[in-house]
Amino acid sequence: MYVQGFVLGVKEDGQQEYLKVARTMGQMFIDYGALEATENWESNVPDGEVTDFRKAVAAQPSEKIVFSWIIWPDKQTCDKGTSAMMEDERMTAMDWPEVMDGKRMILGGFDQIYRVLA
């Protein structure tokens, strides 16, 4: 499996506005081959001495941290799917909310090396 991870700051009062975009994006990921799309809203993000989630995205005091991941069957499906999404009319017509600043988002792709389920 291949995992894309995202961390970003979203205005504290912007959860519902962000969630509208996340739902559209999540469905697009699934439509293009992802197995799972998960969005998580900060509830316990402690400040670190050297670095932490907030510092990583230069979060403002009025922002909450969003931690998201997309599970793909493999990197090839991810690459093909994310490339196709850029041409999807849902993406090009997306009204990106002002509650988030995508320039400060961190993202990356990871090969899964271990997983345990209950």
PDB file as gemmi writes it, atoms N, CA and C in Angstrom:
CRYST1    1.000    1.000    1.000  90.00  90.00  90.00 P 1                      
ATOM      1  N   MET A   1       0.834  -1.180   0.000  1.00  0.00           N  
ATOM      2  CA  MET A   1       0.000   0.000   0.000  1.00  0.00           C  
ATOM      3  C   MET A   1       0.875   1.238   0.000  1.00  0.00           C  
ATOM      4  N   TYR A   2       0.278   2.325  -0.467  1.00  0.00           N  
ATOM      5  CA  TYR A   2       0.972   3.609  -0.559  1.00  0.00           C  
ATOM      6  C   TYR A   2       0.109   4.643   0.155  1.00  0.00           C  
ATOM      7  N   VAL A   3       0.736   5.492   0.953  1.00  0.00           N  
ATOM      8  CA  VAL A   3       0.014   6.467   1.766  1.00  0.00           C  
ATOM      9  C   VAL A   3       0.478   7.875   1.419  1.00  0.00           C  
ATOM     10  N   GLN A   4      -0.474   8.748   1.149  1.00  0.00           N  
ATOM     11  CA  GLN A   4      -0.187  10.176   1.035  1.00  0.00           C  
ATOM     12  C   GLN A   4      -0.624  10.803   2.342  1.00  0.00           C  
ATOM     13  N   GLY A   5       0.239  11.628   2.920  1.00  0.00           N  
ATOM     14  CA  GLY A   5      -0.097  12.305   4.160  1.00  0.00           C  
ATOM     15  C   GLY A   5      -0.067  13.815   3.979  1.00  0.00           C  
ATOM     16  N   PHE A   6      -0.961  14.497   4.693  1.00  0.00           N  
ATOM     17  CA  PHE A   6      -1.089  15.945   4.609  1.00  0.00           C  
ATOM     18  C   PHE A   6      -1.263  16.525   6.009  1.00  0.00           C  
ATOM     19  N   VAL A   7      -0.637  17.665   6.259  1.00  0.00           N  
ATOM     20  CA  VAL A   7      -0.846  18.407   7.501  1.00  0.00           C  
ATOM     21  C   VAL A   7      -0.991  19.873   7.107  1.00  0.00           C  
ATOM     22  N   LEU A   8      -2.009  20.532   7.657  1.00  0.00           N  
ATOM     23  CA  LEU A   8      -2.197  21.947   7.383  1.00  0.00           C  
ATOM     24  C   LEU A   8      -2.943  22.617   8.521  1.00  0.00           C  
ATOM     25  N   GLY A   9      -2.849  23.927   8.556  1.00  0.00           N  
ATOM     26  CA  GLY A   9      -3.588  24.718   9.525  1.00  0.00           C  
ATOM     27  C   GLY A   9      -4.863  25.237   8.880  1.00  0.00           C  
ATOM     28  N   VAL A  10      -5.960  25.190   9.632  1.00  0.00           N  
ATOM     29  CA  VAL A  10      -7.254  25.679   9.160  1.00  0.00           C  
ATOM     30  C   VAL A  10      -7.838  26.564  10.255  1.00  0.00           C  
ATOM     31  N   LYS A  11      -8.411  27.689   9.855  1.00  0.00           N  
ATOM     32  CA  LYS A  11      -9.002  28.591  10.846  1.00  0.00           C  
ATOM     33  C   LYS A  11      -9.955  27.826  11.751  1.00  0.00           C  
ATOM     34  N   GLU A  12      -9.852  28.121  13.035  1.00  0.00           N  
ATOM     35  CA  GLU A  12     -10.610  27.389  14.054  1.00  0.00           C  
ATOM     36  C   GLU A  12     -12.105  27.349  13.759  1.00  0.00           C  
ATOM     37  N   ASP A  13     -12.655  28.436  13.252  1.00  0.00           N  
ATOM     38  CA  ASP A  13     -14.089  28.482  12.966  1.00  0.00           C  
ATOM     39  C   ASP A  13     -14.412  28.038  11.536  1.00  0.00           C  
ATOM     40  N   GLY A  14     -13.428  27.459  10.838  1.00  0.00           N  
ATOM     41  CA  GLY A  14     -13.616  27.083   9.442  1.00  0.00           C  
ATOM     42  C   GLY A  14     -13.788  25.603   9.188  1.00  0.00           C  
ATOM     43  N   GLN A  15     -14.083  24.835  10.232  1.00  0.00           N  
ATOM     44  CA  GLN A  15     -14.164  23.384  10.067  1.00  0.00           C  
ATOM     45  C   GLN A  15     -15.202  22.986   9.018  1.00  0.00           C  
ATOM     46  N   GLN A  16     -16.391  23.543   9.072  1.00  0.00           N  
ATOM     47  CA  GLN A  16     -17.438  23.138   8.136  1.00  0.00           C  
ATOM     48  C   GLN A  16     -17.108  23.541   6.702  1.00  0.00           C  
ATOM     49  N   GLU A  17     -16.543  24.715   6.535  1.00  0.00           N  
ATOM     50  CA  GLU A  17     -16.152  25.164   5.201  1.00  0.00           C  
ATOM     51  C   GLU A  17     -15.037  24.272   4.645  1.00  0.00           C  
ATOM     52  N   TYR A  18     -14.075  23.934   5.485  1.00  0.00           N  
ATOM     53  CA  TYR A  18     -13.008  23.026   5.078  1.00  0.00           C  
ATOM     54  C   TYR A  18     -13.576  21.648   4.736  1.00  0.00           C  
ATOM     55  N   LEU A  19     -14.502  21.182   5.545  1.00  0.00           N  
ATOM     56  CA  LEU A  19     -15.068  19.855   5.356  1.00  0.00           C  
ATOM     57  C   LEU A  19     -15.790  19.722   4.011  1.00  0.00           C  
ATOM     58  N   LYS A  20     -16.389  20.800   3.532  1.00  0.00           N  
ATOM     59  CA  LYS A  20     -17.034  20.759   2.212  1.00  0.00           C  
ATOM     60  C   LYS A  20     -16.013  20.415   1.134  1.00  0.00           C  
ATOM     61  N   VAL A  21     -14.870  21.064   1.184  1.00  0.00           N  
ATOM     62  CA  VAL A  21     -13.811  20.796   0.212  1.00  0.00           C  
ATOM     63  C   VAL A  21     -13.254  19.393   0.421  1.00  0.00           C  
ATOM     64  N   ALA A  22     -13.044  19.013   1.675  1.00  0.00           N  
ATOM     65  CA  ALA A  22     -12.490  17.692   1.976  1.00  0.00           C  
ATOM     66  C   ALA A  22     -13.391  16.574   1.465  1.00  0.00           C  
ATOM     67  N   ARG A  23     -14.676  16.754   1.565  1.00  0.00           N  
ATOM     68  CA  ARG A  23     -15.608  15.725   1.072  1.00  0.00           C  
ATOM     69  C   ARG A  23     -15.516  15.582  -0.440  1.00  0.00           C  
ATOM     70  N   THR A  24     -15.439  16.702  -1.136  1.00  0.00           N  
ATOM     71  CA  THR A  24     -15.292  16.657  -2.596  1.00  0.00           C  
ATOM     72  C   THR A  24     -13.980  15.998  -2.972  1.00  0.00           C  
ATOM     73  N   MET A  25     -12.895  16.418  -2.325  1.00  0.00           N  
ATOM     74  CA  MET A  25     -11.578  15.851  -2.620  1.00  0.00           C  
ATOM     75  C   MET A  25     -11.545  14.363  -2.276  1.00  0.00           C  
ATOM     76  N   GLY A  26     -12.108  14.004  -1.136  1.00  0.00           N  
ATOM     77  CA  GLY A  26     -12.124  12.609  -0.723  1.00  0.00           C  
ATOM     78  C   GLY A  26     -12.819  11.725  -1.743  1.00  0.00           C  
ATOM     79  N   GLN A  27     -13.953  12.183  -2.247  1.00  0.00           N  
ATOM     80  CA  GLN A  27     -14.667  11.403  -3.255  1.00  0.00           C  
ATOM     81  C   GLN A  27     -13.856  11.301  -4.537  1.00  0.00           C  
ATOM     82  N   MET A  28     -13.156  12.375  -4.886  1.00  0.00           N  
ATOM     83  CA  MET A  28     -12.310  12.333  -6.078  1.00  0.00           C  
ATOM     84  C   MET A  28     -11.187  11.318  -5.910  1.00  0.00           C  
ATOM     85  N   PHE A  29     -10.554  11.297  -4.736  1.00  0.00           N  
ATOM     86  CA  PHE A  29      -9.502  10.311  -4.490  1.00  0.00           C  
ATOM     87  C   PHE A  29     -10.045   8.895  -4.703  1.00  0.00           C  
ATOM     88  N   ILE A  30     -11.219   8.623  -4.136  1.00  0.00           N  
ATOM     89  CA  ILE A  30     -11.829   7.299  -4.278  1.00  0.00           C  
ATOM     90  C   ILE A  30     -12.144   7.017  -5.744  1.00  0.00           C  
ATOM     91  N   ASP A  31     -12.707   7.998  -6.430  1.00  0.00           N  
ATOM     92  CA  ASP A  31     -13.048   7.821  -7.843  1.00  0.00           C  
ATOM     93  C   ASP A  31     -11.826   7.493  -8.693  1.00  0.00           C  
ATOM     94  N   TYR A  32     -10.655   7.972  -8.275  1.00  0.00           N  
ATOM     95  CA  TYR A  32      -9.430   7.738  -9.040  1.00  0.00           C  
ATOM     96  C   TYR A  32      -8.561   6.622  -8.470  1.00  0.00           C  
ATOM     97  N   GLY A  33      -9.143   5.771  -7.627  1.00  0.00           N  
ATOM     98  CA  GLY A  33      -8.449   4.555  -7.232  1.00  0.00           C  
ATOM     99  C   GLY A  33      -7.982   4.450  -5.801  1.00  0.00           C  
ATOM    100  N   ALA A  34      -8.150   5.498  -4.997  1.00  0.00           N  
ATOM    101  CA  ALA A  34      -7.758   5.409  -3.587  1.00  0.00           C  
ATOM    102  C   ALA A  34      -8.686   4.439  -2.859  1.00  0.00           C  
ATOM    103  N   LEU A  35      -8.173   3.818  -1.824  1.00  0.00           N  
ATOM    104  CA  LEU A  35      -8.944   2.882  -1.024  1.00  0.00           C  
ATOM    105  C   LEU A  35      -9.614   3.564   0.162  1.00  0.00           C  
ATOM    106  N   GLU A  36      -9.019   4.677   0.601  1.00  0.00           N  
ATOM    107  CA  GLU A  36      -9.504   5.345   1.809  1.00  0.00           C  
ATOM    108  C   GLU A  36      -9.033   6.783   1.800  1.00  0.00           C  
ATOM    109  N   ALA A  37      -9.874   7.674   2.291  1.00  0.00           N  
ATOM    110  CA  ALA A  37      -9.502   9.080   2.482  1.00  0.00           C  
ATOM    111  C   ALA A  37      -9.969   9.489   3.874  1.00  0.00           C  
ATOM    112  N   THR A  38      -9.052   9.977   4.690  1.00  0.00           N  
ATOM    113  CA  THR A  38      -9.364  10.284   6.085  1.00  0.00           C  
ATOM    114  C   THR A  38      -8.950  11.705   6.426  1.00  0.00           C  
ATOM    115  N   GLU A  39      -9.840  12.438   7.076  1.00  0.00           N  
ATOM    116  CA  GLU A  39      -9.580  13.795   7.555  1.00  0.00           C  
ATOM    117  C   GLU A  39      -9.686  13.794   9.075  1.00  0.00           C  
ATOM    118  N   ASN A  40      -8.767  14.467   9.734  1.00  0.00           N  
ATOM    119  CA  ASN A  40      -8.751  14.512  11.192  1.00  0.00           C  
ATOM    120  C   ASN A  40      -8.535  15.947  11.662  1.00  0.00           C  
ATOM    121  N   TRP A  41      -9.326  16.375  12.640  1.00  0.00           N  
ATOM    122  CA  TRP A  41      -9.306  17.731  13.177  1.00  0.00           C  
ATOM    123  C   TRP A  41      -8.624  17.718  14.546  1.00  0.00           C  
ATOM    124  N   GLU A  42      -7.762  18.662  14.767  1.00  0.00           N  
ATOM    125  CA  GLU A  42      -6.993  18.741  16.015  1.00  0.00           C  
ATOM    126  C   GLU A  42      -7.875  18.650  17.266  1.00  0.00           C  
ATOM    127  N   SER A  43      -7.446  17.787  18.177  1.00  0.00           N  
ATOM    128  CA  SER A  43      -8.062  17.762  19.508  1.00  0.00           C  
ATOM    129  C   SER A  43      -6.984  17.756  20.589  1.00  0.00           C  
ATOM    130  N   ASN A  44      -5.772  17.293  20.250  1.00  0.00           N  
ATOM    131  CA  ASN A  44      -4.680  17.270  21.215  1.00  0.00           C  
ATOM    132  C   ASN A  44      -3.368  17.348  20.447  1.00  0.00           C  
ATOM    133  N   VAL A  45      -2.896  18.549  20.203  1.00  0.00           N  
ATOM    134  CA  VAL A  45      -1.649  18.761  19.468  1.00  0.00           C  
ATOM    135  C   VAL A  45      -0.730  19.596  20.358  1.00  0.00           C  
ATOM    136  N   PRO A  46       0.102  18.915  21.138  1.00  0.00           N  
ATOM    137  CA  PRO A  46       0.957  19.648  22.080  1.00  0.00           C  
ATOM    138  C   PRO A  46       2.098  20.376  21.371  1.00  0.00           C  
ATOM    139  N   ASP A  47       2.539  21.462  21.998  1.00  0.00           N  
ATOM    140  CA  ASP A  47       3.704  22.190  21.511  1.00  0.00           C  
ATOM    141  C   ASP A  47       4.951  21.379  21.825  1.00  0.00           C  
ATOM    142  N   GLY A  48       5.846  21.273  20.857  1.00  0.00           N  
ATOM    143  CA  GLY A  48       7.102  20.573  21.067  1.00  0.00           C  
ATOM    144  C   GLY A  48       8.213  21.550  21.427  1.00  0.00           C  
ATOM    145  N   GLU A  49       9.280  21.048  21.983  1.00  0.00           N  
ATOM    146  CA  GLU A  49      10.412  21.905  22.328  1.00  0.00           C  
ATOM    147  C   GLU A  49      11.164  22.367  21.093  1.00  0.00           C  
ATOM    148  N   VAL A  50      11.337  21.480  20.121  1.00  0.00           N  
ATOM    149  CA  VAL A  50      12.093  21.813  18.913  1.00  0.00           C  
ATOM    150  C   VAL A  50      11.167  21.993  17.719  1.00  0.00           C  
ATOM    151  N   THR A  51      10.286  21.016  17.498  1.00  0.00           N  
ATOM    152  CA  THR A  51       9.337  21.101  16.389  1.00  0.00           C  
ATOM    153  C   THR A  51       8.051  20.382  16.765  1.00  0.00           C  
ATOM    154  N   ASP A  52       7.019  20.615  16.006  1.00  0.00           N  
ATOM    155  CA  ASP A  52       5.728  19.990  16.235  1.00  0.00           C  
ATOM    156  C   ASP A  52       4.854  20.248  15.015  1.00  0.00           C  
ATOM    157  N   PHE A  53       3.631  19.734  15.047  1.00  0.00           N  
ATOM    158  CA  PHE A  53       2.726  19.924  13.917  1.00  0.00           C  
ATOM    159  C   PHE A  53       2.469  21.404  13.635  1.00  0.00           C  
ATOM    160  N   ARG A  54       2.256  22.193  14.681  1.00  0.00           N  
ATOM    161  CA  ARG A  54       1.944  23.611  14.498  1.00  0.00           C  
ATOM    162  C   ARG A  54       3.113  24.346  13.845  1.00  0.00           C  
ATOM    163  N   LYS A  55       4.317  24.090  14.335  1.00  0.00           N  
ATOM    164  CA  LYS A  55       5.497  24.749  13.749  1.00  0.00           C  
ATOM    165  C   LYS A  55       5.723  24.294  12.309  1.00  0.00           C  
ATOM    166  N   ALA A  56       5.442  23.034  12.033  1.00  0.00           N  
ATOM    167  CA  ALA A  56       5.684  22.481  10.697  1.00  0.00           C  
ATOM    168  C   ALA A  56       4.893  23.208   9.622  1.00  0.00           C  
ATOM    169  N   VAL A  57       3.701  23.687   9.974  1.00  0.00           N  
ATOM    170  CA  VAL A  57       2.870  24.380   8.981  1.00  0.00           C  
ATOM    171  C   VAL A  57       2.726  25.868   9.296  1.00  0.00           C  
ATOM    172  N   ALA A  58       3.562  26.356  10.202  1.00  0.00           N  
ATOM    173  CA  ALA A  58       3.519  27.772  10.610  1.00  0.00           C  
ATOM    174  C   ALA A  58       2.084  28.175  10.962  1.00  0.00           C  
ATOM    175  N   ALA A  59       1.428  27.346  11.756  1.00  0.00           N  
ATOM    176  CA  ALA A  59       0.035  27.603  12.130  1.00  0.00           C  
ATOM    177  C   ALA A  59      -0.084  28.880  12.949  1.00  0.00           C  
ATOM    178  N   GLN A  60      -1.125  29.615  12.672  1.00  0.00           N  
ATOM    179  CA  GLN A  60      -1.437  30.825  13.420  1.00  0.00           C  
ATOM    180  C   GLN A  60      -2.179  30.436  14.702  1.00  0.00           C  
ATOM    181  N   PRO A  61      -2.162  31.299  15.718  1.00  0.00           N  
ATOM    182  CA  PRO A  61      -2.867  30.969  16.972  1.00  0.00           C  
ATOM    183  C   PRO A  61      -4.353  30.663  16.773  1.00  0.00           C  
ATOM    184  N   SER A  62      -4.958  31.224  15.747  1.00  0.00           N  
ATOM    185  CA  SER A  62      -6.389  31.027  15.491  1.00  0.00           C  
ATOM    186  C   SER A  62      -6.673  29.808  14.606  1.00  0.00           C  
ATOM    187  N   GLU A  63      -5.661  28.980  14.370  1.00  0.00           N  
ATOM    188  CA  GLU A  63      -5.831  27.822  13.493  1.00  0.00           C  
ATOM    189  C   GLU A  63      -5.764  26.507  14.256  1.00  0.00           C  
ATOM    190  N   LYS A  64      -6.490  25.531  13.740  1.00  0.00           N  
ATOM    191  CA  LYS A  64      -6.427  24.162  14.208  1.00  0.00           C  
ATOM    192  C   LYS A  64      -5.646  23.348  13.181  1.00  0.00           C  
ATOM    193  N   ILE A  65      -5.058  22.260  13.623  1.00  0.00           N  
ATOM    194  CA  ILE A  65      -4.290  21.393  12.731  1.00  0.00           C  
ATOM    195  C   ILE A  65      -5.204  20.323  12.141  1.00  0.00           C  
ATOM    196  N   VAL A  66      -5.080  20.124  10.835  1.00  0.00           N  
ATOM    197  CA  VAL A  66      -5.757  19.040  10.142  1.00  0.00           C  
ATOM    198  C   VAL A  66      -4.676  18.049   9.712  1.00  0.00           C  
ATOM    199  N   PHE A  67      -4.905  16.793  10.012  1.00  0.00           N  
ATOM    200  CA  PHE A  67      -3.984  15.707   9.660  1.00  0.00           C  
ATOM    201  C   PHE A  67      -4.782  14.723   8.822  1.00  0.00           C  
ATOM    202  N   SER A  68      -4.359  14.522   7.596  1.00  0.00           N  
ATOM    203  CA  SER A  68      -5.128  13.716   6.651  1.00  0.00           C  
ATOM    204  C   SER A  68      -4.237  12.689   5.984  1.00  0.00           C  
ATOM    205  N   TRP A  69      -4.876  11.605   5.537  1.00  0.00           N  
ATOM    206  CA  TRP A  69      -4.132  10.640   4.737  1.00  0.00           C  
ATOM    207  C   TRP A  69      -5.041   9.991   3.725  1.00  0.00           C  
ATOM    208  N   ILE A  70      -4.415   9.580   2.636  1.00  0.00           N  
ATOM    209  CA  ILE A  70      -5.090   8.860   1.566  1.00  0.00           C  
ATOM    210  C   ILE A  70      -4.361   7.528   1.415  1.00  0.00           C  
ATOM    211  N   ILE A  71      -5.104   6.439   1.431  1.00  0.00           N  
ATOM    212  CA  ILE A  71      -4.522   5.114   1.233  1.00  0.00           C  
ATOM    213  C   ILE A  71      -4.775   4.699  -0.213  1.00  0.00           C  
ATOM    214  N   TRP A  72      -3.712   4.375  -0.908  1.00  0.00           N  
ATOM    215  CA  TRP A  72      -3.764   3.918  -2.298  1.00  0.00           C  
ATOM    216  C   TRP A  72      -3.271   2.474  -2.359  1.00  0.00           C  
ATOM    217  N   PRO A  73      -3.683   1.714  -3.369  1.00  0.00           N  
ATOM    218  CA  PRO A  73      -3.164   0.355  -3.476  1.00  0.00           C  
ATOM    219  C   PRO A  73      -1.661   0.323  -3.740  1.00  0.00           C  
ATOM    220  N   ASP A  74      -1.153   1.351  -4.471  1.00  0.00           N  
ATOM    221  CA  ASP A  74       0.276   1.416  -4.794  1.00  0.00           C  
ATOM    222  C   ASP A  74       0.587   2.821  -5.315  1.00  0.00           C  
ATOM    223  N   LYS A  75       1.877   3.122  -5.443  1.00  0.00           N  
ATOM    224  CA  LYS A  75       2.308   4.454  -5.889  1.00  0.00           C  
ATOM    225  C   LYS A  75       1.864   4.735  -7.318  1.00  0.00           C  
ATOM    226  N   GLN A  76       1.875   3.734  -8.164  1.00  0.00           N  
ATOM    227  CA  GLN A  76       1.475   3.923  -9.556  1.00  0.00           C  
ATOM    228  C   GLN A  76       0.023   4.408  -9.638  1.00  0.00           C  
ATOM    229  N   THR A  77      -0.869   3.802  -8.864  1.00  0.00           N  
ATOM    230  CA  THR A  77      -2.268   4.223  -8.851  1.00  0.00           C  
ATOM    231  C   THR A  77      -2.384   5.641  -8.312  1.00  0.00           C  
ATOM    232  N   CYS A  78      -1.610   5.952  -7.280  1.00  0.00           N  
ATOM    233  CA  CYS A  78      -1.610   7.299  -6.716  1.00  0.00           C  
ATOM    234  C   CYS A  78      -1.172   8.320  -7.760  1.00  0.00           C  
ATOM    235  N   ASP A  79      -0.050   8.059  -8.411  1.00  0.00           N  
ATOM    236  CA  ASP A  79       0.470   9.000  -9.407  1.00  0.00           C  
ATOM    237  C   ASP A  79      -0.522   9.208 -10.545  1.00  0.00           C  
ATOM    238  N   LYS A  80      -1.076   8.120 -11.029  1.00  0.00           N  
ATOM    239  CA  LYS A  80      -2.040   8.203 -12.127  1.00  0.00           C  
ATOM    240  C   LYS A  80      -3.309   8.936 -11.671  1.00  0.00           C  
ATOM    241  N   GLY A  81      -3.795   8.589 -10.498  1.00  0.00           N  
ATOM    242  CA  GLY A  81      -5.023   9.198  -9.982  1.00  0.00           C  
ATOM    243  C   GLY A  81      -4.874  10.676  -9.694  1.00  0.00           C  
ATOM    244  N   THR A  82      -3.792  11.059  -9.016  1.00  0.00           N  
ATOM    245  CA  THR A  82      -3.618  12.472  -8.684  1.00  0.00           C  
ATOM    246  C   THR A  82      -3.376  13.305  -9.938  1.00  0.00           C  
ATOM    247  N   SER A  83      -2.725  12.734 -10.922  1.00  0.00           N  
ATOM    248  CA  SER A  83      -2.531  13.442 -12.191  1.00  0.00           C  
ATOM    249  C   SER A  83      -3.874  13.665 -12.895  1.00  0.00           C  
ATOM    250  N   ALA A  84      -4.702  12.632 -12.937  1.00  0.00           N  
ATOM    251  CA  ALA A  84      -6.013  12.741 -13.576  1.00  0.00           C  
ATOM    252  C   ALA A  84      -6.917  13.720 -12.831  1.00  0.00           C  
ATOM    253  N   MET A  85      -6.776  13.778 -11.519  1.00  0.00           N  
ATOM    254  CA  MET A  85      -7.598  14.702 -10.732  1.00  0.00           C  
ATOM    255  C   MET A  85      -7.382  16.149 -11.137  1.00  0.00           C  
ATOM    256  N   MET A  86      -6.179  16.479 -11.546  1.00  0.00           N  
ATOM    257  CA  MET A  86      -5.871  17.864 -11.923  1.00  0.00           C  
ATOM    258  C   MET A  86      -6.692  18.319 -13.128  1.00  0.00           C  
ATOM    259  N   GLU A  87      -7.156  17.364 -13.926  1.00  0.00           N  
ATOM    260  CA  GLU A  87      -7.965  17.674 -15.108  1.00  0.00           C  
ATOM    261  C   GLU A  87      -9.463  17.535 -14.841  1.00  0.00           C  
ATOM    262  N   ASP A  88      -9.824  17.012 -13.692  1.00  0.00           N  
ATOM    263  CA  ASP A  88     -11.224  16.780 -13.345  1.00  0.00           C  
ATOM    264  C   ASP A  88     -11.936  18.122 -13.147  1.00  0.00           C  
ATOM    265  N   GLU A  89     -13.134  18.249 -13.697  1.00  0.00           N  
ATOM    266  CA  GLU A  89     -13.862  19.515 -13.590  1.00  0.00           C  
ATOM    267  C   GLU A  89     -14.210  19.862 -12.150  1.00  0.00           C  
ATOM    268  N   ARG A  90     -14.345  18.861 -11.281  1.00  0.00           N  
ATOM    269  CA  ARG A  90     -14.594  19.156  -9.864  1.00  0.00           C  
ATOM    270  C   ARG A  90     -13.408  19.896  -9.256  1.00  0.00           C  
ATOM    271  N   MET A  91     -12.196  19.543  -9.706  1.00  0.00           N  
ATOM    272  CA  MET A  91     -10.997  20.201  -9.189  1.00  0.00           C  
ATOM    273  C   MET A  91     -10.876  21.609  -9.762  1.00  0.00           C  
ATOM    274  N   THR A  92     -11.063  21.732 -11.052  1.00  0.00           N  
ATOM    275  CA  THR A  92     -10.896  23.042 -11.687  1.00  0.00           C  
ATOM    276  C   THR A  92     -11.988  24.015 -11.270  1.00  0.00           C  
ATOM    277  N   ALA A  93     -13.153  23.507 -10.879  1.00  0.00           N  
ATOM    278  CA  ALA A  93     -14.252  24.376 -10.447  1.00  0.00           C  
ATOM    279  C   ALA A  93     -14.267  24.593  -8.938  1.00  0.00           C  
ATOM    280  N   MET A  94     -13.321  23.979  -8.233  1.00  0.00           N  
ATOM    281  CA  MET A  94     -13.302  24.028  -6.770  1.00  0.00           C  
ATOM    282  C   MET A  94     -13.177  25.463  -6.274  1.00  0.00           C  
ATOM    283  N   ASP A  95     -14.033  25.808  -5.326  1.00  0.00           N  
ATOM    284  CA  ASP A  95     -13.972  27.108  -4.669  1.00  0.00           C  
ATOM    285  C   ASP A  95     -13.180  26.908  -3.375  1.00  0.00           C  
ATOM    286  N   TRP A  96     -11.880  27.123  -3.465  1.00  0.00           N  
ATOM    287  CA  TRP A  96     -11.018  26.866  -2.306  1.00  0.00           C  
ATOM    288  C   TRP A  96     -11.329  27.866  -1.202  1.00  0.00           C  
ATOM    289  N   PRO A  97     -11.605  27.388  -0.012  1.00  0.00           N  
ATOM    290  CA  PRO A  97     -11.991  28.290   1.077  1.00  0.00           C  
ATOM    291  C   PRO A  97     -10.812  29.099   1.605  1.00  0.00           C  
ATOM    292  N   GLU A  98     -11.139  30.274   2.095  1.00  0.00           N  
ATOM    293  CA  GLU A  98     -10.109  31.130   2.685  1.00  0.00           C  
ATOM    294  C   GLU A  98      -9.747  30.707   4.096  1.00  0.00           C  
ATOM    295  N   VAL A  99     -10.363  29.643   4.588  1.00  0.00           N  
ATOM    296  CA  VAL A  99     -10.080  29.185   5.950  1.00  0.00           C  
ATOM    297  C   VAL A  99      -8.770  28.411   6.029  1.00  0.00           C  
ATOM    298  N   MET A 100      -8.153  28.153   4.874  1.00  0.00           N  
ATOM    299  CA  MET A 100      -6.900  27.402   4.860  1.00  0.00           C  
ATOM    300  C   MET A 100      -5.912  28.061   3.905  1.00  0.00           C  
ATOM    301  N   ASP A 101      -4.635  27.844   4.172  1.00  0.00           N  
ATOM    302  CA  ASP A 101      -3.576  28.380   3.325  1.00  0.00           C  
ATOM    303  C   ASP A 101      -2.762  27.199   2.810  1.00  0.00           C  
ATOM    304  N   GLY A 102      -3.035  26.787   1.587  1.00  0.00           N  
ATOM    305  CA  GLY A 102      -2.359  25.631   1.013  1.00  0.00           C  
ATOM    306  C   GLY A 102      -0.858  25.797   0.870  1.00  0.00           C  
ATOM    307  N   LYS A 103      -0.360  27.025   0.889  1.00  0.00           N  
ATOM    308  CA  LYS A 103       1.083  27.259   0.759  1.00  0.00           C  
ATOM    309  C   LYS A 103       1.849  26.736   1.968  1.00  0.00           C  
ATOM    310  N   ARG A 104       1.167  26.626   3.112  1.00  0.00           N  
ATOM    311  CA  ARG A 104       1.831  26.151   4.328  1.00  0.00           C  
ATOM    312  C   ARG A 104       1.571  24.678   4.600  1.00  0.00           C  
ATOM    313  N   MET A 105       0.840  24.028   3.714  1.00  0.00           N  
ATOM    314  CA  MET A 105       0.547  22.610   3.886  1.00  0.00           C  
ATOM    315  C   MET A 105       1.814  21.796   3.639  1.00  0.00           C  
ATOM    316  N   ILE A 106       2.004  20.763   4.432  1.00  0.00           N  
ATOM    317  CA  ILE A 106       3.079  19.816   4.146  1.00  0.00           C  
ATOM    318  C   ILE A 106       2.428  18.524   3.667  1.00  0.00           C  
ATOM    319  N   LEU A 107       3.083  17.871   2.731  1.00  0.00           N  
ATOM    320  CA  LEU A 107       2.536  16.636   2.185  1.00  0.00           C  
ATOM    321  C   LEU A 107       3.670  15.732   1.766  1.00  0.00           C  
ATOM    322  N   GLY A 108       3.354  14.472   1.672  1.00  0.00           N  
ATOM    323  CA  GLY A 108       4.359  13.508   1.245  1.00  0.00           C  
ATOM    324  C   GLY A 108       3.721  12.170   0.943  1.00  0.00           C  
ATOM    325  N   GLY A 109       4.462  11.343   0.239  1.00  0.00           N  
ATOM    326  CA  GLY A 109       4.028   9.996  -0.097  1.00  0.00           C  
ATOM    327  C   GLY A 109       4.932   8.984   0.582  1.00  0.00           C  
ATOM    328  N   PHE A 110       4.341   7.880   1.034  1.00  0.00           N  
ATOM    329  CA  PHE A 110       5.068   6.913   1.838  1.00  0.00           C  
ATOM    330  C   PHE A 110       4.701   5.485   1.435  1.00  0.00           C  
ATOM    331  N   ASP A 111       5.705   4.646   1.326  1.00  0.00           N  
ATOM    332  CA  ASP A 111       5.470   3.219   1.151  1.00  0.00           C  
ATOM    333  C   ASP A 111       5.174   2.638   2.533  1.00  0.00           C  
ATOM    334  N   GLN A 112       4.073   1.941   2.651  1.00  0.00           N  
ATOM    335  CA  GLN A 112       3.712   1.361   3.935  1.00  0.00           C  
ATOM    336  C   GLN A 112       4.627   0.173   4.228  1.00  0.00           C  
ATOM    337  N   ILE A 113       5.263   0.185   5.406  1.00  0.00           N  
ATOM    338  CA  ILE A 113       6.162  -0.913   5.752  1.00  0.00           C  
ATOM    339  C   ILE A 113       5.630  -1.770   6.908  1.00  0.00           C  
ATOM    340  N   TYR A 114       4.599  -1.287   7.589  1.00  0.00           N  
ATOM    341  CA  TYR A 114       4.027  -2.073   8.677  1.00  0.00           C  
ATOM    342  C   TYR A 114       2.624  -1.562   8.951  1.00  0.00           C  
ATOM    343  N   ARG A 115       1.728  -2.490   9.271  1.00  0.00           N  
ATOM    344  CA  ARG A 115       0.361  -2.122   9.603  1.00  0.00           C  
ATOM    345  C   ARG A 115      -0.207  -3.214  10.497  1.00  0.00           C  
ATOM    346  N   VAL A 116      -0.895  -2.821  11.539  1.00  0.00           N  
ATOM    347  CA  VAL A 116      -1.573  -3.778  12.406  1.00  0.00           C  
ATOM    348  C   VAL A 116      -3.001  -3.311  12.582  1.00  0.00           C  
ATOM    349  N   LEU A 117      -3.922  -4.227  12.514  1.00  0.00           N  
ATOM    350  CA  LEU A 117      -5.336  -3.923  12.695  1.00  0.00           C  
ATOM    351  C   LEU A 117      -5.878  -4.746  13.842  1.00  0.00           C  
ATOM    352  N   ALA A 118      -6.870  -4.202  14.522  1.00  0.00           N  
ATOM    353  CA  ALA A 118      -7.494  -4.919  15.639  1.00  0.00           C  
ATOM    354  C   ALA A 118      -8.354  -6.047  15.111  1.00  0.00           C  
TER     355      ALA A 118                                                      
END                                                                             
